[in-house]
Amino acid sequence: MSAVPAVSFRLRAVSGVRRAAAEYGHSLRGLNRNCWLLFLAGALSGVAQGVFAVDFNLYILSLGVSAEALGGILSAAPFAQALASIPVAFISEALGFKRTFVLIFGMSALAKVGQLVTGSVPLIAAASFIDGLAMAGSFVVRLPFLALNAKPEAQTQVYTINSMLFSVSMSLGSLLASRVPALFGGVLENVQTGVGLSAAYRYTLLGAAGLTLVAMIPIFALKPTPTPSSRRPGMAAYFWKIDRFVVHQAMVTLAVGLSVGLIAPFMNLIFLYHLGTSVKFFGTVSALALVPAVLGAAIIPAVATRTRSIVRLVTVLRLLIPAFLIVLALTNNPWIGTGAYWTQNALFFMISPLAFSFAMEVARESRAVLSAWLNVAFWVGTAAGAPVTGALVAQSNYRLPLFLASGASVVGALLNQVLMAPVERKARTGSE
C-alpha cells in the first residue's frame, strides 16, 4: 500500500522537473540572435581576461619590474573603469550599440597587445589604462543591450546566462594560463632564464589578446538595436543631483572595492610565494573557485526569503569574509588556504546580488545614477588598493595586505549596517 503514494510522489516530482525545464526552455526562446552573439563575444573576452588575471603580473615580474611598480600598473585599469563609467553611457548613445561594441573589443585587443610589446612601465600602465576604459564600456553598455534584445519573460535569464558564461570563460582562461606557458616554454631555449620565461608568458598573453580580437567577429554580425526612446539622466544628475542614499551606497561600495583591490590582483602571488604553490596549482584553484561561488549564489535567494532584514544578512555575510582572509594570512598550508580563498570568494558572490537588489529597490527614481556611482566607487577603491599591496609585496610581505583587506571589509560591513538599516526600517514601515 505504501508503495503507491511513493510512486505517485516520484511521478509528480518528475513531472514538476519537466515542467520547470519546459518553462525555462520557453524563456530562453525569448533571447534573440543578438543576445547569443554577444554571449559568444563575451565568452571569448572572458577567456582572455582569465589568462591575464593569472599570467600578467607574473609576466611583468619576469621582466625585472619591481612589485611596487607592478602595483601602479595594476591600478591603472580600475582607475580607468571608474573614470569611464559615466561618460561611456553617453558615447554609446551617440555611436549606437554595434559601433560601440566594435570600439570596445577592438580597443581592448590593441591595448592588451600594447602591454606586451614594451618593457617601459609607463607605457605598459598607459596601455592597461586604455584596456580599463574598454572594460568599463563592456560592462555599462552590455546590460541595456541585453535588456533590449530579450523578451519580458527572459529578462531574468539573460543576465544569469551572461554572468554564468563569463564566469565559466574566466575559469577556462585561468586553466589555460596555468598550463600554456609551460607548453611554450618547452619549445623555447633556456626556458629557466628570465628571458625564456618572459617569452613563454608573452606568447600566452598574446594568444589571449588574439581571442579578444576574434571576439569582434560575432559583434560584426549583430543586427541594429535602436536605443530606447527614454533618455538617460542629464550629466547634471550624475554630479549635482545625487541624493544621500546614493552617497551612502557609494561609501559602502568604496570600502568593498578597497578590500578587493588589496588582494584580488595579487592572489596568484599570494599562492605562489606565501603558500608555496605552483602556477598550475593556482590556475586550477582559480578555475574551480567557480563551483562554491555558484553554489553560494544558488543558495542565497532561499536564505533571503527567510530573513526579515536583507541589510542585516548582508552585514553578517560581510563580517564573515575577514575571518577567512585572516585564515589565509596565517596559514602556510595550500589546502587550508584554498578553502579560505574559495569561501571568501563564495561569500562575495552571495552578497553582491542581495546588496545590488536592495539598492535598486530603494533607488527606483535614480537607478541609472546609483548604478553608475556604485561602479565608480568600486573601481576607485580597487585602484587605491593595488599600489598599497604592490609596495608591501616588494618587501615580501604577503600577510599585511590580507589583514588590511579584512579591515576594509569590516568597515564596509559596519557602514552597511549603520547607513542602510534605517533606510530598510523606513521602507518596511511605509509598506506596512
N, C-alpha and C positions, 0 to 999 in steps of 0.2 A: 504493500500500500504506500509506503513512504517513498518508493522509487518514482511514483508518478509525479508528485509535486517537484521532485528534484529534476526530473527530465523537463517538466514544464518550465521550471526556472531557467534551465540551461537554454532552452529554445527561445525564451523571451530575451535572455542576455545576448544570444547570437543575433536575434532579430534587431535588438537595440543597437548593437555594434554595426550591423549592416546599414541600418537607417542613418546612423551618425556618419558613416563613411559616405553614404549616398549624398547626404546633405552637404558634407564637406566638398565632395567632388562637384556638386552643383555650384557651390560658391566659387570654386576655382574657375568655373566657366565664366565667371564674372570678371576675370582678368583677361585683358585683350593682348594682342600680339606685342604691343609696345612694352607692356609690363615684363613679359618673358625676355624680350631683347635686352631690357635694362638689367634684369636679373643676371643674364649671361655676362654682360659687360661688368657689372658689379662683382660677380664671382671671379672673373679674370683679374680685376684690380685687387680683389681681396687676397688672392694667392700672392700677388706681388707684394702687398703690404705685409703679409705674413712672413715672407722671405726677408724683407727689410727689417722687420721687428726683431728677428733673431740674428741676422748676419751683419747688419750695417755698422753697429758700433764696434763689433769685433774687427771689421774691415778697417775702420778708422784707426783703432788702436794698433792694428798691424802695420799701419803706415808710419808709426812712431809718434803720432799725435798724442798729447797728454790727455789724461782723463778729464782734467779741468777744462781744456779746450773742447773736448767731446760734449761736456755738459752745455756749453754755449751753442754748439751745433744742434744738439737735440732740443734746445728751447726755441730754435728759430721757427720750426713748423707749427708748434702750438701757438706761438705768438701771432703768426700769420693767420691761423684759423680764427683766432679771436678778432683780429683786425678786419677780416673779410666777411664775418658772419652777417653783418647788416648790409653792406654795400652790394654783396653778390645777389641778393634778392632783387634789387632794383636793376642790376645788369641783366639778369635772366629775363625780366620783363621787356627790356629793350631788344635783346637778341633773339628771344624765343628759346624754347626748351632744347630743341635739337642742336642748334648752333652753340648753345651754352655747354651742353654735354661734350660736343666735339672739342670745344676750347678747354674744358676741364680735363678730359682724358689725354688730349694731346699735350697740354702744358705739364701735366703730371709726369708723363713718359719722358719728355725732354728734360724736366727738372731732375728726375731720377738719374738719367744719363749724365747730366751736368755734375751731379755729386760724385761721379765715379771717374771722370776724365781729368781731374786736377788733384793735386796734393795740397793746394792752398786752403787753409782753414777758412778764411773769409769767403772765398768763392764757394766752398762746399756749403757753408752756412747760408749764403745767398741762394744757392740752388735749393737747399732744404726749405728756405722761406717760401720760394715760389711753389714748391710742392705742397706746402701747407695751405697756400692760397687755393690751389686746385682742390685739395681735400675738403676745405670749407665749402667750396662751391658744390661738390658732390653731395654733401650732407644736406645743405639748405635747399637745393633745387630738386633733389631726388624725391623727397616726401610729397610735395604738392604735385609733382608729375605723376607719381603712382596713384595718388588720390583721384586725379582727373581721368586716369585710364582704367580705374576699377569701378565696377558697378556697386551700388549701395550694399548689396548682400555680401560683397567681397572686401569691404573696407578693412575689416579686422585681419583677414587672411593676408592681404597684400603686404602689410607691414611685418607680420610674423614671418612670411616667406622671405622677405627682403632681409630681415635680421638674421634668420637661420642660415640662409645661403651664404651671406657674408661671413658669418662666424665659422661655418664649415670650411669655406675657402681660405680664411685666415689660418685655420688649423692645418689644412693641407700645405699651405705655404710654410708653416713652421716645420712640418716634417721634411719638406724638400730642403729647407735651409739647413737642417741639421745633417743632411746626407750628401747633397750635391757638391759642396766644396771638397769633400774627400774624393769624389769621383774626378773632379777637375784636377785636384792635387795629385792624383795617381798618374796623370799624363804630363805633369809639369816636372821639370828637372829641379832638383834641390828644393823640394816642397817644404822641407823643415826650416829653410831660411825665411827671413821676413819677406823677401821679395816674392818667393814662391807662394807663401801663404796669402799674401795680399792679392796676388793674381787669381788664386782659387776663389777667394771671396768676391773679387771684382767680376769675374765671369759669371758667377752665380747671380750677383745683383744685376748685372747687365741683362741676363735672361729674364729676371723679374721685370725690369723696365720694358723689355720687349713684350711681355704679357700685357702690360698697361697699354702699349701701343696697339696690340691686337684687339684690345677691348673697344677700340674705336670702330671696328668693323660692324658689330651689331648696332652701334649708335648711328652709323650712316643709313641703316635700314629702318630707322624709326619713321613712323608716319607723323605728319604735323599734328601737334596738340595745342589748340588755342589756349592762351592764358585766360583765367577766369575773369568774368566781367567786373566782379567786385574788386576794387583797387586795394592795394596794401595801405597800411597807415603811412602818412607822410613822414619824411625824415624827422620832422619836429617831434612826432610822437615817440620816437625811439630815444630822444635825448632830453626833452624838456617837459614831457607829459607822463613820465613813468611814475607810478604810484608807490606807496610804501611797501605793498606786498611784493612787487617786482624787485625792489631794492633788497628786501629781506631774503627772498629766494636766491637772489644773486650772491648775497653774503654766505649763505649755506653752501651754495654750489662752488664758490671760490675756495672754501676750505676743503671741500671734496676734491676739487681739481688739484689743489696743492698736495694733498695726500697721494693722489695718483701720480702726479709729476715727480714726486720724490723717489718713487720706486719702480714704476712700470717701465720706463725706458731703460732701466739698468737691471731688470730682473735676470737677464741671461748672465750678466757679470756676477750677480749675487750667487747664482747657482754654480758658476764656474769657479770663482775664487773664494767664496765664503763657504759653500757646501762641498767644493772639490769635485764637481761632476764634469762630464764632458759636454761638448756642444750637442752631440747626438742625444744624450740623456735629456738635456733641457728641451731640445726640439720636440721630443716625444712627450715630455711632461706638458709643454705648452699646448701641443695639439690636443692631448687628452683632457686638458682643463675644461674643454667644451662640455664634456659629459656631466660633471657635477653642476656646472653652471646652468645647463639646460634643465636638469632635474630640479634644481632650486627654483628656476623661473616657472616651471610647471606646477610646483607645489604651492608657491606663494599666493596665487589667487584664492585657493581654498582656505588658506590661513587668514587672508584678508577679510573674507566674508564672515569669519567668526570673531572678529575683533570690533569693538566699538570705536577704537581710535586708530586710524591709519598713521597719524603722526607719531603716536607712542610706539607703534610697531616699527616704523622706520627708525626711530631713535634707538630702540633696543637692538635692532639689527646692525646699525652703525656702530654701536658701542661694542658689539662682538668682534668687529673687524680688528681693532687694535690687539685683542688677545692673541689672535693668530699671527699677526705681524710680529709681536714680541716673541712668540714661539719660534718663528722663522729667524729672528735675530739671535736668539740664544742657542739654537741647536746647531750642531755640525753634522747631523745625520741627514743625508739626502732624502730618505724616505719620510722622515718626520717633516722636513722642510717642504717636501712635495705636498703632503697632506695639508699643511698650514697654508701653502700657496693656493691650492685648489679650493680650500674652504673660504678664505677671504675673497677669492675671486667669485665664488658662487654667491656669497653674501652680497657682493656688489651688484651682480645680475638680478638678485631678488629685490634689492632696494630700488633700483632705477625705475622700473615700471610703476611701483607704488608712489614714489615721490613725484614722478612726472604726471601721473594721473591726478593726484591731489592738486598739484599746481595748476593744471589745465582746467580742472573743475572749478576752482576758485576764481581764476582769472578769465572768465568767459568773455569779457568785453575787450581784453587786451592780450589774447593768446599769442598773436604774432610777435608783439613786443616782448612778452615774457620769454617765449622760446628763443628769440634772438639773444636776449641778455643772459639767459642760462648758458647758452653756447659760448658767449663771450667770457663769462665769469669762469666757466670750467677750463677753457683753454688758457686764460691768463694765469690761473692757479697752476696749471700744468707747466706752462712756460717758466714760471717763477721757481718751481721745484727742481727742474733739471740741472741748472747751474750749481745749486747748492750741493746736490748729490755728486755732481761731477768733481767738485772741489774736494769732497770727502773721499771719494773713490781714488783720487790722485794720491791720497795719503794711506791707501789700502784700508780705509775704514768703511766696512760694509754693514756694520750694525747700527751706527747712529742714524743713517737715513731711514731705516725701518722704525726706529724709535720716534724720529721726527714725524714720519708718516702716521704713526699711531696717534701722536699728539694732535695732528691736524684732523684726523678722523674723529677724535673725541670732541674737538672744537666744533666740527660740523654737526655732530650729533646733538650737542648741547644747544647750539644756535637753532637747530631744527625744532627742538622741544620748546625752547623759550619763545621763539618768534612765531612758530606755526600752531602751537597748541591753542592759544587764544583765538586764532582765526578759525580753527576747526570747531571750537566750542560755540563761537558766534554763528557759524554756518549751521551747526546742528540745532541750536536753539531756534534759529529762524525757520528751519524746515519743520520743526516740531510745532 
